[in-house]
Amino acid sequence: MPARSTLVHFATKAAMLFGALFAVSVLLAAIPSHHAPAIQSQGSQQSGSQSEESQGIDHSGMPGMDADDAKANEAHAVHDMTGGHHDAHNLHMHTTAMRPASAQDATRANEVVAQLRGGLEKYKDYHVALNEGYKIFLPNLPQPEYHFTNYVNGFFEAFSFDASRPTSLLYKKTSDGYELVGAMYTMPKRATEEQLNARIPLSVAMWHLHTNLCMPPKGQPFRNTDWNRFGLKGSIATPDACDAVGGRFQPVIFGWMVHVYPYEDSLDKIFAMHHHQD
């Protein structure tokens, strides 16, 4: 093989390997090296200031965060993301503010829904999703709604938007498999509200971030941890409170997320924080 062809072949393989490794490190489009906006917790606790450099850390690369930390963190995040646990005033949830409604925004939102419906049609058979690279997120954890995530899609969501190509598909468990109910789009933590609004109008949908995470002291056994205090369901939500118990504080984890339920009959249900329950 000529030297030039060998070099091109090697470069192509290297690029593919780098892309694959980078995509795997992306959880729900939380892109490493992206800096998040400073998030202040709500409630009686006071939030300490955080430098911009301390805010670009993802669960896959958090200093001192091991596999058990990440698994607990992911499980709690899923619990927050499903079954009506969204709360704009949650200590560990930051949402965009709703903007005044406009006809233009409604038109854009309906266009997204139409494109999404077209893109989702084949995934009504969940086997197709699995065959095309979607992975069931925490399949053994009982959930009202299961995220089938395509990490390559999550990677591309950081740079471009295709309404028919969501990061995650949302399914309900049935007696014989899974029923498709919706999808989730993502953006990096550093994305501005204007960038979010350009994709899904903020007069129609609330994007959200998972915030103010305090993980237990390094080396503390998972089974001995009081998860009523630590993690995304815990009561600790400020750097000072976390430091006081020897914990490890992260102001933001994962990336921006928004759920879309395109088979609902109105925009408020389609862009609800969680699936409408009859």
Secondary structure by P-SEA (a helix, b strand, c coil): ccaaaaaaaaaaaaaaaaaaaaaaaccccccccccccbbbbcccccccccccccccccccccccccaaaaaaaaaaaaaaacccccccccccbbbbccccccaaaaaaaaaaaaaaaaaaccccaaaaaaaaccccccccccccccccccaaaaaaaacccccccccbbbbbbcccbbbbccbbbbbcccccaaaaaaccccccbbbbbbccccccccccccccccccccccccccccaaaaaaabbbbbcccccbbbbbbccccccccccccccccc
